[in-house]
Amino acid sequence: MQAFRPGLSSAKTLMSLARFNGVVSFMIRDIFEINPEFLNVNAARKSLGIKIERKSSLSTKEQIFSWVDNKTKFTWPTKTMKSGKRKGQIVLENSVYDMADAYVIAHAGLVQ
């Protein structure tokens, strides 16, 4: 059940996220006395007109990041590679893709 497939989250990751989501949802109800609204990532993307090109050389994460980067004026966190063939090269932190996903969900929440 917990096998890894490229591009997909493992069962362990999904279970951890579901537990975290449950705790946060409970806290929102308890503290703010409101029911949270849940957005499916595909529905959120659709509501914003984001189309993922399956035949693109860019991954889904890269396509989402590109869409968000074009919509915002944000300085994304970077790091300098310390070893390997890209040593000395400045690249985006891996966290930028999660930040872009969060932007999509928040923006879709505002739109809806």
Secondary structure, DSSP 8 states (H G I E B T S, - for coil): -----TTS--HHHHHHHHHHHHHHHHHHHHHH--------HHHHHHHTT----TTSSS-HHHHHHHHHHHH------EEE--SSTTTT-EEE-THHHHHHHHHHHHHHHHH-
